Structures are given as C-alpha cells and as structure tokens.
Amino acid sequence: MLPPMRVVPVAALAGCIALGACGFDTSGILPESGDPDADPGQTPPDGGGDIPDARADGDPDGDPDGDPGGDQDGGQDGDCPDGRVPLPFEATNIGRCVLTHTDSLTMAGGEFVEIDTDAATITRQTGTTEELPVTDEISQGGRAPDVLVVSYASISILGNSVLSITGTRPLALVAAHGDIQVTGTLDASAAGVEPGPGGAEDMCGHADGRGADGVPQAFETDDPDGIDGDGGSGGGGGGFGATGGRGAPVHGSDDDEPSAGGAEQGGALEGPLRGGCAGGDGAQIAADDSGDSGDSGRGGAGGGALHLVSAEAITGDGVISVSGGGGRASDIDHSGGGGGGSGGAILLEATAAQFDSGAWLTANGGGGGEGHRMANPPFCVDPSHGEDGLLDSAQAAAGGDTDEDDCATSGFGGDGGAADGQDQGGTGQMGDSEFDGGGAVPAPAGGGGGGGAVGRIGIRTCEEGSDLPGNRSPEAEREQLACSDRRDGRGTR
C-alpha cells in the first residue's frame, strides 16, 4: 500500500458547513437528518462528536502555516485534527483522517449534475453552479496529476441520475460517515478527443503509454492512371492496463512499419491515481490553407481516474465508468485514422463493497479511427470514427468501419480492449491502395488506427473475499484493507 501523500487543503470555506450562509444550492444535498435547518454542529450519524466548521484559510485547526494539524493518519488512538474524522482504514493518498461534512450528496429523479475538478464546482441541472463545500487537494509528486478530494457525509446517485466528472484532475469522492450508493451513472469517461478527469497526458509519452503517431509512407504504382505519393499510417492505440493496438501502415508502401501501441503500465493498486493514455494521431498528408487538419485523424483521449472512499459500504446496481475515447477518422485524402484512447482507473476503498447483478464498473478502451483513401466516388466519402469505450458493457468498442462495399479500400480501425474480447487494443487494418474496381484507380490508402487498451480497476475492502457480484471490464485487482474499529482505532477486522 502506498504511504499517504502530502495533503494541501484548498477550498474549505468558513461557515460553509451551514450551506445557506454561502448561498449553496441545497437542492438534493440535505443534512443526514433530512432537516435543511439542522444545526451544522450536530452529532454526525455515526454517533461521533460535533463536526467543526471548515475554516476560510483552508486550515481546519486555524494554524497560519496551513498545516492541517498533527498526523493525518490520526495515530492509534483515533484522534484527528479539528474538522476531520477517522476512517476505519488508511485510504490511499488520503490517510486515515478525512475532512468531514454534515450534508449528503443525493441525486434522484433523473437529475444531471457535473463536478468540475479544475474549478472545484458543482453544477446542477437547473444551471446553478456553486463551489464544492469541503475539498482537499493532494499533490502526488512527479508527473502525476494533483487529486481533488470532495467529502460528504454519504453519497447517493439514484435512479436515472448522472454525475458527470470533468476537468484535468482526478477525483476522490469520500463518504465520511456512510455509504456510497450508485444506482444511476457516475461517469468519468473520455469523449472522443476530450480526456476524462486525470487523463494522464503528462505521464503518457510514447514510452509510457501514449500510442505512436502515424507517419507518411511512400506509395508507387505501375498503373499509368494511378496516383503515386505519400499515404498516412494510422496512430497506435493508447496503453494502460494492457498494450494498445498497432496502427496500420499504408498498403503497398515500401516502408510498411505499423505505428506502435502504447505500453502497459502499473496497476490500479500501485502508483499514483491517474487516468488512461491517448491514442496516437494518424498521419495527415494534407491540411487546409492554415496548415491545420482539425480533429482529422486525432487519437482518442484516455479515460479519467476515480477514487471512491466510504467509511461504510459501496453498493448499487448502476454504472461507474472511466472508459477511453474513440480515435477520429481521417477526412483528408490518403491519411491515417487516430488510435483509440485507453481506459482510465477506478479505485474503490471501503469497509465493504456489494454490487447487484446489473452493476457495471468499466475501464474499456476506445476503438481506432478509420483511415482515408480518396473522397471521389466510388471511394469511401465518410470514414467513421472509432467508438468510445462502452460504459455498461464488456463488449469491445468498434473501430471505425463504414462496412460498405464501396468503402472496402479504407483502412479500418482496431477494436478497443474490453473483457469480452481482449485487454489489448485491436490492430488497425490496412486499406487497399491497389483497388481499381468500379472506375477507381490505385492510390495511397491511409491505415486504420489501433484500438485503445483497457484501463485498471482496483478494489480494497475490510472483508477478505467478500462477494462482489455485478460486472467489471476489465476484471478488478483486489486487496484486503487492514481495518480498525472506526472510532477508537483499536483492533483489526
């Protein structure tokens, strides 16, 4: 287990425990007692002592140096600094003492809510945006992204409700006093070229997980009516939980090397909390007058990173996803498709974790984008993007494939990694540069992008071998926590 990292409080606002004093929208976020007028210093649901207000300087004990006051781990006597309560275990990065809050985050009735990890805000379906009430920021050091930690008493995402996580920082959601229940959707996935929160761009050089970019590759034909010149190979798929798929070379080129997929990296229970890696860009042979090819052939982005921490249990039959984005098809003649992004990371730590049969935890890879040959009929006019990694399925995301007879000359993208196929991303396919049917002439055909690999799922609980029904793609890595009595810190479970 990793030692606790340095914690820097950043957004604990004075008096915000009494949400009305800050103008916080209490719609759907009510005290555990259900009384919106409840005293913010009330006894928390687990029977512990009063919960002090967070302070405006972000320092729960008021020290001017910003030190949160004493050992974050709380020692063996269960003591924690003011404004914090002990968990029954050491949470990765966070430690044993967590910021507390009297109110619960409750979503129901098909509500859509967004948390922005950069701005540390929550936006309701009504359009109201407020600062998150109690937050920490964790510096993981090196190239790893900082983590935003958000604390509530308990967390419930119910029915058809969706909690969407955006921003560049990974998110840790903490239920300091109760359960985390997900029967709706908690989504930190990538969408095309937009990464999920914590999509680890700074950690994903080509040697570390990002798929290699495609390159121009020369094509020559003996057909006097044919077109000689460069074609673009497809980008490699992003790697993380496995290796990304290779991007396809240009058919008929003397330099027919594929683009490498990103490397497999670490594990959900190892290293810093970080998201997945992007696929490589397909080589674009020409651009517009500005020299900008836009999103044509860009690699799909990596899925995000989520850390869920509950003092009690994590339950439900909903969806928790950090899947990767699909690579973009090329819309430029003779150019390659982008590789798919890999899935990100889910880490669950709780006293117990129990999911119903309909539950899904997913970190699937995105499909690779389709390459392009020529835009003149009967060639493929509209190559297709790779599919984003699926949120509620172990089925592989499809690579870009127009699946039409007159598009058989294009290089199809590789499928994304998923539990029902293979953890690695699928290999992009070459087009047919020599195709001359239906009035066509030989011409360079861009290669398809490789599929993104799966990400990582890790689960730590106090109960060794506890039953975990539900569905996971990929399969989770599991580990038992060393757990003590919640309040007195003595003994282990």
Secondary structure as GFF3:
##gff-version 3
##sequence-region A 1 493
A	DSSP	beta_strand	7	9	.	.	.	ID=ss1
A	DSSP	three_ten_helix	19	22	.	.	.	ID=ss2
A	DSSP	beta_strand	84	91	.	.	.	ID=ss3
A	DSSP	beta_strand	95	99	.	.	.	ID=ss4
A	DSSP	beta_strand	105	107	.	.	.	ID=ss5
A	DSSP	beta_strand	112	116	.	.	.	ID=ss6
A	DSSP	beta_strand	121	123	.	.	.	ID=ss7
A	DSSP	beta_strand	129	131	.	.	.	ID=ss8
A	DSSP	beta_strand	135	138	.	.	.	ID=ss9
A	DSSP	beta_strand	147	152	.	.	.	ID=ss10
A	DSSP	beta_strand	155	157	.	.	.	ID=ss11
A	DSSP	beta_strand	162	166	.	.	.	ID=ss12
A	DSSP	beta_strand	171	175	.	.	.	ID=ss13
A	DSSP	beta_strand	180	182	.	.	.	ID=ss14
A	DSSP	beta_strand	185	187	.	.	.	ID=ss15
A	DSSP	three_ten_helix	201	203	.	.	.	ID=ss16
A	DSSP	beta_strand	216	219	.	.	.	ID=ss17
A	DSSP	beta_strand	229	232	.	.	.	ID=ss18
A	DSSP	beta_strand	305	316	.	.	.	ID=ss19
A	DSSP	beta_strand	319	321	.	.	.	ID=ss20
A	DSSP	beta_strand	345	355	.	.	.	ID=ss21
A	DSSP	beta_strand	360	362	.	.	.	ID=ss22
A	DSSP	three_ten_helix	405	407	.	.	.	ID=ss23
A	DSSP	three_ten_helix	437	439	.	.	.	ID=ss24
A	DSSP	beta_strand	456	461	.	.	.	ID=ss25
A	DSSP	beta_strand	471	473	.	.	.	ID=ss26
A	DSSP	beta_strand	477	480	.	.	.	ID=ss27
###
